[in-house]
């Protein structure tokens, strides 16, 4: 990190803008420069500006209240800013901190970070959000990311503030450990240990959960899945066959449905034909009415021509009467207009003569008015000049009074500051006391923070102990609940087994499935029952003698016997029908022969009936043939009725058998469902029982592990409590040391508050001194101002009174002239009087001209009316002739169209829309009639060969319902089996996945438990801390060897170190025995080493040392100067802040900070 430039304004005493450019000479060529100036001039403020720009805080101001960085804003200013341009990793950045004071006095800071070369904004957040994107970070976090160091590392690496320079050398052993931990980030080991414990608990819990999850999944074998899939394939084959039958039946149904639709349409067509017949009379009437209306419409133009001419005649007659009256009125208006014109013209001539006299009087008044206005204008100028002077006098008088008040107030402030300084003298070594108190407070704060952190760790351990204890109690209670649940599961398992044993007494699920399939075949056999009997009766052999099987065989035998008897009866009835039908034919033939009388038979000729030439019955008497035929027909009908009755009995038997089979199939399915449900319940309960046993075992293991963890936590609580007690003793010692440094008046306050009050007292005292000097200067300036401006006030007052008198004389003269003008113009003024006279004369002339125009206009209108009257008389004669001609044409048209009168013609008119509507109705009627006739012919042709039977579709629907019931039943069985297979496959897959999870969880648990055993207590942290301490001594020795060849450092243990005197045979002695100059050299080496450790791998090209030289003697100061000059070769730019002249004279490039009389500071770069 390299500092390139610094800009600031209105920061503490720097009220004017300050710009330091480290890229320009002489600062760019200097590897060592000094920032010099008296105490309180603002040297450290420059470092505060760098720090607050980058991190929004400084080593002195890093909190709230009086330690808030906004206190950097200069008093009495509204806005201030600091701006730093720096380079890191080859990129230039600009960091800005800006503070604004509101009207209420509150100060709000704004921050932002940009790329210096492009001006691109990186972030402007004071508080960041989570994430790696810099736009979401705060400026402090973004700078930390760029530099690779946080604020604490920055103040130990780049900016060594007051009190931090020799902190490591002068600190106690524990303080050195704390500084080293804060510098190298050793606090991460506590976080590492806590996170490790959390991770061990997490992976152990995940392993227990994975094991319990595996046991909760029922066990499934591949063979079990294969058996279920084969059974499913059988159902699918049966469904394919049933769906084939269903497709054929649906085609038959669709065909019959089309016949039903055609028959319905035939009925509708016949109904529609009857409706059309009933409408025929109305249609004929409409047709005649339309024809007569058309004739009336054809001669509408002749009628219209007549009535048009008649209307024109009536209008012309009316207009002629009006024109005659209008001519009489026009003549009267013309006479009146001529009379009015004569009177008005006389008035105009009289007014024009009187106007000439008044104009001469108004000209004289105009001269007087001009002179009066000039004198009044001059008076107004003098009055304005006097008024302007009066405003200046009032303002000047107000300033004089204000300055007098300020003089009194300033005298009061001077008196108060003198009294304050008398009672609060500033100690000579105030800065040294403040630095020592700040160092002690910082050490005390760090110890209190460390103690607080340890107390937080102790609280966390106690909470962890309480949590583990409660967790163990919960696990114990959970174990009891699991044991109770296990007993309940065992009871439910035994009850389910007993229930299953009762259900399977007659047969298992396979037995009931076989019996159900057998009854299903009986149900599906229907009328083919006798054909299927042999196969059905052989389904069960004699070894199966259960009651349901015996019932099955008995029912088969019973229905076989019934159907065989009914079939025999059907055959007997059919034979009877055939015999009766033969008898009917014989009776008909015999009766036909007897009809032939003797005269129809000729000897030797063949009979026309039988063809025989012999006629033995020719002489027999003819019986009653009609009775014989009726009796034969009755016998046939009786036999057919008997046959139909037997058939119905046979069908009833088949239906009864089908219903019985359906009930049996349903009963078998229910039995199978019960067995399968209980089997699943038993399997599930076994899984629950096994899971409960595993949970009990896991609970016991967790209790053992928790006991061990609770013992470990208890030991850690004892160790941390001892550490806290030791830390509290150190804090008490530091408190005593602190109160021995600060003045006694601040004793009794907490160290932080006491330090702040001490600091504020110093600042207030110095501010009083500065204000006293400044106010004396201001008081002299105020006295001079009051004396000079009092003299000016008296002179301007005399001039003001003279202007008022002059203005009054001019105003009186002008007012007298204006009064004379008013008398001459009748109180109106010249301009108004002239305007009134001109307006009066114009009005008279305008009235005369108006009357002349009215007379001429009346004469013109009278001539126009006379001409129009003659023209209207001619139009009336011509129009009456046309009306007579159109009347003759209209009468002839009525005769030709067959109308006897005009009234009859008018009543025959119809609305054109109505006529179009009725024509469309007639066309639609004719079209509907022909369409209905065609449809009737088409539909009758459909039923010509096969008459329509309304029962055929119902029979097909009955067959379809039976088939769909079978398909639904098979699909239900298939669905249940499919669900079972899906469950089996899911459980099989879940078990495989859960076994993998369990194995992964076991490996994770073993790895983290192994790691937990590798990091006991704080051994790893202490090892790392000792390594960093050794590295610090190594780096410090490398720095020390470049300064002096006499001394080197050696680490004794984790907390202490000694110095080796190489010029004295390598003698080792405590660092406390070093002299002032030697201590400075060693402190400088250690500070630089800490800076290098804080920076990590980042290259640091800028370093600032704030004070630290005030207590050195001349010999030690020379050694310090030699050491600083030797550091020029390290490649860094080093800035040293000091008010020691002997130090700053040795450094050629300096930034001088000086205070001005106005309480501000300025800088001058020299070199």
FENUR-V45773 format. One record per residue. RES is the residue in one small letter. PSI is psi in whole degrees, -180 to 180 (* if undefined). OMEGA is omega in whole degrees, 0 to 359 (NA if undefined). NEAR is the number of other C-alpha atoms within 10 Angstrom. Layout:
res = (RES;RES)
psi = (PSI;PSI)
omega = (OMEGA;OMEGA)
near = (NEAR;NEAR)
//
This chain:
res = (x;x;x;x;x;x;x;x;x;x;x;x;x;x;x;x;x;x;x;x;x;x;x;x;x;x;x;x;x;x;x;x;x;x;x;x;x;x;x;x;x;x;x;x;x;x;x;x;x;x;x;x;x;x;x;x;x;x;x;x;x;x;x;x;x;x;x;x;x;x;x;x;x;x;x;x;x;x;x;x;x;x;x;x;x;x;x;x;x;x;x;x;x;x;x;x;x;x;x;x;x;x;x;x;x;x;x;x;x;x;x;x;x;x;x;x;x;x;x;x;x;x;x;x;x;x;x;x;x;x;x;x;x;x;x;x;x;x;x;x;x;x;x;x;x;x;x;x;x;x;x;x;x;x;x;x;x;x;x;x;x;x;x;x;x;x;x;x;x;x;x;x;x;x;x;x;x;x;x;x;x;x;x;x;x;x;x;x;x;x;x;x;x;x;x;x;x;x;x;x;x;x;x;x;x;x;x;x;x;x;x;x;x;x;x;x;x;x;x;x;x;x;x;x;x;x;x;x;x;x;x;x;x;x;x;x;x;x;x;x;x;x;x;x;x;x;x;x;x;x;x;x;x;x;x;x;x;x;x;x;x;x;x;x;x;x;x;x;x;x;x;x;x;x;x;x;x;x;x;x;x;x;x;x;x;x;x;x;x;x;x;x;x;x;x;x;x;x;x;x;x;x;x;x;x;x;x;x;x;x;x;x;x;x;x;x;x;x;x;x;x;x;x;x;x;x;x;x;x;x;x;x;x;x;x;x;x;x;x;x;x;x;x;x;x;x;x;x;x;x;x;x;x;x;x;x;x;x;x;x;x;x;x;x;x;x;x;x;x;x;x;x;x;x;x;x;x;x;x;x;x;x;x;x;x;x;x;x;x;x;x;x;x;x;x;x;x;x;x;x;x;x;x;x;x;x;x;x;x;x;x;x;x;x;x;x;x;x;x;x;x;x;x;x;x;x;x;x;x;x;x;x;x;x;x;x;x;x;x;x;x;x;x;x;x;x;x;x;x;x;x;x;x;x;x;x;x;x;x;x;x;x;x;x;x;x;x;x;x;x;x;x;x;x;x;x;x;x;x;x;x;x;x;x;x;x;x;x;x;x;x;x;x;x;x;x;x;x;x;x;x;x;x;x;x;x;x;x;x;x;x;x;x;x;x;x;x;x;x;x;x;x;x;x;x;x;x;x;x;x;x;x;x;x;x;x;x;x;x;x;x;x;x;x;x;x;x;x;x;x;x;x;x;x;x;x;x;x;x;x;x;x;x;x;x;x;x;x;x;x;x;x;x;x;x;x;x;x;x;x;x;x;x;x;x;x;x;x;x;x;x;x;x;x;x;x;x;x;x;x;x;x;x;x;x;x;x;x;x;x;x;x;x;x;x;x;x;x;x;x;x;x;x;x;x;x;x;x;x;x;x;x;x;x;x;x;x;x;x;x;x;x;x;x;x;x;x;x;x;x;x;x;x;x;x;x;x;x;x;x;x;x;x;x;x;x;x;x;x;x;x;x;x;x;x;x;x;x;x;x;x;x;x;x;x;x;x;x;x;x;x;x;x;x;x;x;x;x;x;x;x;x;x;x;x;x;x;x;x;x;x;x;x;x;x;x;x;x;x;x;x;x;x;x;x;x;x;x;x;x;x;x;x;x;x;x;x;x;x;x;x;x;x;x;x;x;x;x;x;x;x;x;x;x;x;x;x;x;x;x;x;x;x;x;x;x;x;x;x;x;x;x;x;x;x;x;x;x;x;x;x;x;x;x;x;x;x;x;x;x;x;x;x;x;x;x;x;x;x;x;x;x;x;x;x;x;x;x;x;x;x;x;x;x;x;x;x;x;x;x;x;x;x;x;x;x;x;x;x;x;x;x;x;x;x;x;x;x;x;x;x;x;x;x;x;x;x;x;x;x;x;x;x;x;x;x;x;x;x;x;x;x;x;x;x;x;x;x;x;x;x;x;x;x;x;x;x;x;x;x;x;x;x;x;x;x;x;x;x;x;x;x;x;x;x;x;x;x;x;x;x;x;x;x;x;x;x;x;x;x;x;x;x;x;x;x;x;x;x;x;x;x;x;x;x;x;x;x;x;x;x;x;x;x;x;x;x;x;x;x;x;x;x;x;x;x;x;x;x;x;x;x;x;x;x;x;x;x;x;x;x;x;x;x;x;x;x;x;x;x;x;x;x;x;x;x;x;x;x;x;x;x;x;x;x;x;x;x;x;x;x;x;x;x;x;x;x;x;x;x;x;x;x;x;x;x;x;x;x;x;x;x;x;x;x;x;x;x;x;x;x;x;x;x;x;x;x;x;x;x;x;x;x;x;x;x;x;x;x;x;x;x;x;x;x;x;x;x;x;x;x;x;x;x;x;x;x;x;x;x;x;x;x;x;x;x;x;x;x;x;x;x;x;x;x;x;x;x;x;x;x;x;x;x;x;x;x;x;x;x;x;x;x;x;x;x;x;x;x;x;x;x;x;x;x;x;x;x;x;x;x;x;x;x;x;x;x;x;x;x;x;x;x;x;x;x;x;x;x;x;x;x;x;x;x;x;x;x;x;x;x;x;x;x;x;x;x;x;x;x;x;x;x;x;x;x;x;x;x;x;x;x;x;x;x;x;x)
psi = (129;130;129;-41;160;130;141;156;140;41;113;-121;-6;83;-25;155;137;135;117;118;107;-1;-3;155;149;-6;-31;-29;-4;122;-12;126;161;146;110;164;161;166;132;6;-22;21;-49;-23;-34;-41;-38;-39;-40;-47;-44;-29;-39;-41;4;27;166;168;-29;-28;93;29;-140;177;-129;-15;12;136;-22;-15;-7;-25;130;144;138;3;152;-27;142;162;159;147;128;131;125;164;134;132;35;2;141;137;156;120;131;138;126;131;137;139;126;174;-28;-9;-6;145;128;126;149;143;156;156;128;164;124;-32;-35;-16;8;128;127;-51;154;29;137;-29;130;170;166;148;165;-5;126;-27;-24;-8;161;164;-40;-45;-38;-42;-41;-42;-39;-47;-20;21;142;-172;-44;-40;-35;-44;-17;-13;-42;-40;95;101;175;135;-16;-12;-50;25;-38;-42;-42;-7;159;176;-46;-37;-40;-40;-43;-43;-43;-40;-45;-36;-42;2;37;-12;-15;-22;-35;-43;-40;-44;-42;-44;-35;-44;-42;-39;-39;-45;-38;-49;-32;-44;-40;-36;-43;-43;-41;-41;-44;-37;-38;-41;-23;-11;124;146;140;137;157;-33;-39;-40;-39;-41;-45;-38;-37;-43;-38;-38;-37;-44;-40;-37;-46;-39;-34;-43;-46;-38;-30;-46;-37;-39;-45;-41;-36;-37;-41;-39;-43;-40;-45;-34;-37;-37;-40;-44;-41;-40;-41;-40;-34;-45;-42;-38;-42;-40;-43;-34;-40;-39;-41;-36;-38;-18;-3;-41;-45;-38;-40;-40;-44;-39;-45;-41;-37;-40;-42;-38;-35;-41;-43;-38;-33;-31;21;-35;-40;-43;-41;-38;-43;-51;-29;-47;-35;-41;-37;-39;-46;-41;-41;-39;-43;-43;-37;-43;-41;-39;-38;-45;-40;-35;-42;-43;-39;-40;-38;-43;-36;-43;-43;-39;-40;-37;-43;-36;-42;-42;-43;-37;-37;-42;-40;-43;-40;-45;-38;-37;-40;-26;-31;-37;-42;-31;-38;-37;-40;-31;-41;-41;-31;-38;-46;-40;-39;-46;-40;-42;-36;-42;-40;-39;-43;-38;-40;-38;-46;-39;-41;-41;-40;-40;-43;-42;-36;-39;-44;-40;-44;-41;-43;-42;-40;-43;-42;-44;-41;-43;-35;-40;-41;-37;-44;-42;-40;-40;-37;-42;-41;-41;-42;-42;-39;-42;-41;-42;-31;-38;-15;70;147;123;150;-37;37;-43;-40;-42;-42;-41;-45;-41;-39;-43;-44;-40;-40;-45;-42;-43;-42;-41;-43;-39;-45;-42;-42;-41;-43;-38;-39;-42;-41;-44;-42;-41;-40;-43;-40;-41;-45;-41;-44;-40;-46;-37;-42;-41;-42;-40;-39;-47;-39;-38;-39;-42;-41;-40;-41;-42;-36;-43;-41;-42;-41;-40;-44;-35;-43;-40;-40;-39;-42;-42;-39;-37;-40;-41;-36;15;-44;-25;156;-170;-37;-38;-48;-30;-42;-44;-40;-40;-37;-47;-32;-39;-37;-44;-40;-17;-45;-126;-12;21;-47;-36;-34;-3;-44;-44;-42;-38;-16;8;-34;132;-179;-12;-22;105;31;160;-45;-37;-43;-40;-40;-49;-39;-43;-38;-47;-41;-48;-28;-44;-43;-45;-34;-43;-44;-37;-39;-40;-38;-44;-42;-44;-38;-40;-39;-41;-44;-41;-43;-38;-37;-41;-38;-42;-40;-44;-40;-41;-42;-44;-34;-39;-40;-18;-32;120;177;-34;-12;-10;136;131;134;-12;146;148;134;-11;-57;-17;0;147;-8;137;75;-27;12;-27;2;158;142;122;-174;92;-30;-40;-38;-40;-43;-42;-42;-41;-39;-39;-41;-46;-39;-42;-41;-38;-40;-41;-44;-39;-41;-40;-43;-38;-40;-44;-38;-39;-42;-41;-41;-42;-41;-43;-44;-44;-40;-44;-41;-41;-44;-43;-41;-42;-42;-42;-43;-41;-42;-46;-47;-40;-44;-36;-46;-40;-40;-45;-45;-41;-36;-43;-42;-41;-45;-41;-42;-42;-42;-37;-37;-43;-45;-38;-42;-41;-41;-35;-44;-44;-40;-38;-43;-42;-40;-41;-43;-41;-39;-40;-41;-36;-41;-44;-45;-39;-40;-42;-40;-40;-43;-40;-38;-35;-42;-39;-39;-40;-41;-38;-44;-45;-40;-47;-16;-17;-49;159;153;-25;-21;2;154;-19;155;149;-46;-46;-40;-44;-42;-42;-41;-45;-45;-36;-42;-47;-42;-41;-46;-36;-36;-41;-47;-43;-35;-44;-45;-40;-31;-42;-44;-37;-41;-43;-39;-40;-43;-42;-44;-40;-48;-42;-21;-42;-45;-37;-42;-43;-45;-27;-42;-44;-35;-44;-38;-41;-38;-42;-43;-44;-37;-39;-46;-39;-39;-44;-44;-36;-37;-41;-40;-35;-39;-39;-40;-35;-41;-30;11;29;9;-27;160;-51;-45;-38;-44;-43;-39;-41;-44;-41;-41;-46;-40;-38;-42;-42;-37;-39;-40;-46;-37;-44;-37;-41;-39;-38;-45;-40;-40;-37;-41;-45;-38;-41;-40;-39;-39;-43;-42;-35;-40;-40;-39;-36;-41;-42;-38;-41;-45;-40;-36;-34;-43;-38;-40;-39;-44;-27;-39;-42;-41;-41;-39;-37;-35;-42;-45;-35;-5;15;133;-21;166;-37;-41;-38;-44;-38;-14;-11;142;154;132;-37;-42;-42;-43;-41;-44;-36;-41;-38;-41;-42;-41;-39;-47;-41;-44;-40;-46;-38;-44;-42;-42;-43;-40;-42;-42;-48;-35;-32;-32;-38;15;-42;-42;106;152;134;119;-16;-15;-43;-38;-40;-43;-41;-37;-45;-38;-41;-42;-42;-42;-34;-41;-43;-42;-40;-45;-40;-36;-45;-42;-42;-43;-43;-38;-44;-39;-45;-42;-43;-42;-46;-41;-45;-38;-47;-42;-41;-41;-46;-41;-35;-39;-44;-41;-42;-43;-41;-37;-43;-42;-46;-45;-39;-46;-35;-37;-42;-36;-29;-15;-24;75;142;-128;23;-43;-41;-45;-37;-46;-39;-42;-39;-45;-34;-44;-41;-38;-45;-38;-48;-39;-40;-36;-41;-41;-36;-27;-12;-46;148;5;-38;153;160;153;135;124;-51;-161;-22;-12;164;161;163;140;124;100;-23;-7;52;32;31;137;135;160;152;-19;-16;-2;147;178;-49;-41;-41;-38;-44;-44;-41;-42;-43;-44;-40;-42;-36;-44;-38;-42;-39;-42;-33;-18;-128;0;138;124;118;2;139;136;132;119;109;-148;-3;-2;-24;8;143;177;-40;-45;-35;-40;-41;-39;-40;-44;-39;-44;-40;-32;-23;-9;-28;-2;-7;5;156;118;128;127;127;121;154;9;115;-39;-31;-48;-27;-28;-13;117;-35;124;149;103;128;122;149;140;173;-24;9;15;167;149;166;151;125;126;148;*)
omega = (180;179;182;179;178;175;177;178;179;176;186;184;180;183;174;184;179;180;175;180;183;178;180;179;2;185;183;182;185;173;177;177;183;171;190;178;181;179;179;181;177;181;182;177;178;177;176;180;178;185;184;177;184;191;179;175;180;177;180;185;182;182;181;179;180;178;180;179;181;177;175;182;183;179;177;179;182;186;175;182;168;184;181;171;182;180;178;178;177;182;179;182;175;178;183;173;184;180;180;180;181;179;180;181;179;180;180;179;172;181;173;180;183;168;189;185;184;184;181;179;177;177;176;182;170;175;185;174;180;179;182;180;183;179;179;181;167;178;180;180;180;177;177;179;182;184;183;179;177;185;182;177;180;183;176;185;189;187;180;188;179;178;180;190;183;186;186;183;185;184;173;182;180;179;177;179;180;179;180;178;180;182;187;176;181;179;181;182;175;177;180;182;180;179;179;178;178;181;179;178;182;183;177;178;179;178;178;180;180;179;178;179;179;182;181;181;180;178;182;177;178;180;180;178;182;179;180;179;177;178;177;178;177;178;181;178;179;180;177;179;181;180;174;177;181;179;180;181;179;177;178;179;179;180;181;179;177;177;178;180;180;180;178;179;177;178;181;180;180;177;181;179;178;179;181;178;182;183;190;182;180;181;179;179;178;183;179;181;179;180;180;178;180;178;179;180;183;182;179;183;178;178;181;180;181;184;177;180;179;181;178;179;181;180;181;178;179;181;180;177;180;181;177;180;181;179;179;179;181;179;181;179;180;179;181;182;180;181;180;182;181;182;183;181;178;178;182;181;179;182;182;179;181;184;182;179;182;182;180;178;181;178;177;180;182;179;179;182;180;180;181;181;179;180;179;178;178;177;179;179;180;180;179;179;179;180;178;179;179;178;180;179;180;181;180;178;179;178;181;178;181;180;176;177;180;179;179;180;181;178;177;178;180;179;181;180;180;178;180;181;177;182;183;179;181;178;180;182;184;181;179;178;180;180;180;179;179;179;180;179;178;178;179;179;180;179;178;177;179;178;177;178;178;178;176;177;179;178;179;180;178;177;178;179;179;180;180;179;178;180;180;177;178;180;178;178;178;177;178;178;179;180;177;179;179;178;178;179;179;179;180;179;180;179;179;179;179;179;180;179;178;181;184;180;180;180;180;183;179;179;181;176;179;180;179;178;178;177;177;178;176;180;183;183;179;182;178;185;182;179;183;188;183;180;181;183;180;181;182;178;185;181;180;186;179;181;179;179;178;177;178;182;180;180;177;182;181;181;176;181;181;182;178;178;181;177;178;179;178;180;179;180;179;177;179;179;180;181;180;179;178;179;180;180;181;179;180;181;181;180;179;179;181;179;182;181;183;184;179;180;179;182;177;180;180;178;179;180;186;177;181;177;178;184;184;184;185;182;182;179;183;181;180;187;183;179;181;180;180;181;181;180;178;179;179;181;179;180;179;178;179;178;180;179;180;177;179;177;178;178;178;179;178;179;179;179;180;179;179;180;178;179;180;178;179;179;179;179;179;180;178;180;179;181;180;179;179;179;177;180;179;179;180;181;176;178;179;181;180;178;179;179;179;178;178;179;179;180;179;179;180;178;179;181;179;178;180;180;180;178;179;180;179;179;179;179;179;182;182;180;179;178;179;179;178;180;179;177;178;180;178;178;179;177;179;180;181;183;175;182;187;178;185;183;181;178;181;177;173;185;182;180;180;178;181;178;178;179;180;179;178;181;181;180;179;178;178;179;181;182;180;179;183;183;177;178;182;182;178;181;180;179;179;181;182;182;183;184;174;177;179;181;181;180;182;179;178;181;179;181;179;179;180;181;179;181;181;179;179;184;180;180;180;182;180;179;181;179;177;179;183;178;181;185;178;176;183;189;186;185;181;180;178;181;181;180;180;181;180;181;179;182;179;180;180;180;179;181;180;181;177;181;179;181;180;180;179;178;180;182;181;178;181;181;181;181;182;182;179;181;180;178;178;179;182;181;181;183;178;177;179;181;180;181;182;179;179;180;182;180;180;179;178;180;182;183;177;179;182;182;176;181;179;178;182;182;181;180;175;178;180;178;179;180;178;181;182;175;178;177;179;179;180;180;179;180;180;182;180;180;181;179;180;181;180;179;182;183;178;178;181;184;181;183;182;181;182;176;184;182;185;181;178;178;180;179;177;178;180;179;179;181;179;178;178;180;180;180;180;179;178;178;180;180;178;180;177;177;179;180;180;179;179;181;180;180;179;180;180;180;179;180;181;177;177;178;181;180;178;179;179;180;178;182;181;181;181;177;177;179;180;178;183;185;179;175;183;185;180;179;181;178;180;180;178;178;180;178;177;180;177;180;179;180;179;179;178;177;183;181;178;180;181;180;187;191;172;181;175;179;179;176;185;188;190;178;178;177;180;178;185;179;182;175;176;180;178;178;182;181;180;182;180;176;181;180;179;178;179;182;181;179;179;179;180;179;178;178;176;177;181;177;181;184;180;182;182;177;181;183;180;179;180;178;184;178;182;184;189;185;184;172;187;180;180;178;177;179;179;180;179;180;181;179;178;181;179;184;183;179;180;169;188;175;182;179;181;174;181;185;181;179;186;179;181;182;188;183;184;170;183;178;182;177;178;181;182;178;179;180;176;179;175;179;181;177;NA)
near = (21;19;20;20;17;22;18;25;21;23;30;20;22;24;19;14;14;18;15;18;15;18;12;11;13;16;21;12;14;19;19;23;25;25;27;25;22;15;13;17;23;24;24;18;19;21;20;23;27;26;21;27;28;29;23;26;22;25;21;15;18;15;12;10;10;13;16;15;22;25;16;21;25;19;13;9;12;15;18;24;23;27;24;25;24;19;17;17;11;7;12;18;22;24;27;24;27;22;23;18;18;11;8;6;10;9;15;12;17;14;24;21;29;19;16;17;10;9;11;12;13;21;21;20;20;16;11;17;12;7;9;10;11;19;17;18;22;23;29;26;22;24;21;17;14;18;19;18;18;18;19;13;23;21;21;25;25;22;25;24;21;22;20;21;24;21;20;19;21;14;16;15;16;15;20;19;19;20;19;22;18;16;22;19;13;17;13;12;15;14;10;13;18;13;12;17;14;11;17;20;15;13;20;19;15;19;20;19;15;21;22;19;17;20;21;19;18;19;14;16;11;10;9;11;17;12;11;15;16;11;13;18;12;11;17;15;11;13;19;12;11;16;15;11;13;17;11;10;17;15;11;13;19;12;12;19;14;11;19;17;10;19;19;12;15;19;12;14;20;14;12;15;17;10;12;15;10;10;11;13;9;10;17;11;10;15;14;10;15;20;13;18;19;16;17;23;18;12;16;16;11;19;21;13;17;20;16;13;20;18;12;16;21;13;12;18;14;11;15;19;12;12;17;14;11;16;18;13;12;19;15;12;17;19;13;13;19;17;12;15;19;13;12;19;17;12;14;19;14;12;16;16;10;12;15;11;10;15;15;10;13;18;12;13;21;17;13;18;21;14;14;22;17;15;19;21;15;16;24;16;13;20;20;14;15;20;15;11;17;17;11;13;18;12;12;17;16;12;15;21;13;13;18;16;12;15;20;13;13;18;15;11;16;20;12;14;19;14;11;15;16;10;9;13;11;16;11;8;8;14;15;17;17;20;16;18;25;22;20;23;20;17;20;22;16;17;20;16;12;15;20;14;13;17;16;12;18;20;13;15;18;16;13;17;20;14;14;18;17;12;16;21;13;13;19;17;13;15;20;14;14;20;16;13;15;20;14;12;19;16;12;16;21;13;13;18;15;13;14;19;15;11;17;16;9;15;18;16;19;10;15;23;17;14;22;23;16;21;24;19;18;23;23;17;18;17;15;11;20;17;10;14;16;11;10;19;15;10;12;16;9;8;6;13;12;12;10;16;18;14;12;21;16;13;15;20;13;11;18;15;13;14;19;13;13;19;16;12;18;21;15;15;21;18;14;19;21;14;14;21;18;14;17;20;14;14;19;16;13;13;18;12;17;17;12;15;14;13;7;10;16;13;9;10;12;14;17;12;10;9;10;11;14;14;16;7;12;17;9;10;8;14;11;9;15;11;9;15;18;12;13;20;17;13;18;20;15;15;22;19;14;19;21;15;14;21;18;14;17;21;16;12;18;21;15;15;20;21;13;16;22;18;15;21;23;15;14;22;19;13;20;22;14;16;21;15;14;20;16;14;16;19;15;17;21;18;18;21;22;17;21;24;16;17;21;21;13;18;21;16;12;19;21;12;12;19;14;11;16;19;12;12;20;14;10;17;19;11;12;17;15;11;14;18;12;12;19;14;11;17;19;12;12;19;16;10;15;21;20;12;14;19;12;9;9;16;14;10;12;12;23;15;12;21;22;17;15;20;18;13;14;19;14;16;18;16;14;19;16;18;17;20;14;16;18;13;12;15;18;11;13;16;14;10;14;19;11;11;14;13;10;12;16;11;10;15;14;10;13;19;12;12;19;17;13;14;22;15;14;19;20;14;17;22;15;13;19;20;15;16;23;16;12;18;19;10;13;14;20;24;12;12;19;18;10;13;17;14;12;16;17;15;13;20;18;14;16;21;14;13;20;18;13;18;19;13;14;19;17;13;16;19;13;12;17;16;10;14;18;12;11;16;14;10;15;18;12;11;17;16;12;15;19;13;13;19;17;12;14;20;17;11;17;20;11;10;14;13;18;12;11;12;9;13;21;15;10;17;17;16;10;13;9;11;18;12;12;17;16;12;14;18;11;11;16;14;11;15;16;11;13;19;14;12;17;17;11;13;18;14;11;14;13;9;8;8;9;15;11;12;8;13;18;12;11;15;14;11;13;17;11;12;18;15;11;17;19;13;13;17;17;12;15;19;14;13;17;17;12;15;19;13;15;20;16;14;18;18;13;16;20;13;12;18;17;14;18;21;14;14;21;18;14;18;21;14;13;19;18;12;13;15;9;11;14;11;12;12;11;14;20;14;12;16;20;18;12;19;23;18;16;23;21;18;18;24;21;15;23;25;13;14;22;16;11;13;21;22;22;16;17;10;12;18;17;16;20;18;20;19;16;13;10;10;8;13;12;17;14;12;18;11;11;14;11;14;18;17;18;23;25;25;20;24;26;26;25;23;24;24;23;21;21;25;23;15;9;16;14;20;17;18;22;21;23;20;23;21;19;12;11;16;12;12;11;19;20;16;19;21;17;15;20;19;16;13;18;14;12;12;11;17;23;22;22;24;27;23;21;16;11;13;19;22;12;14;18;13;22;25;22;19;22;18;18;12;12;14;16;19;21;17;21;12;16;14;13)
//
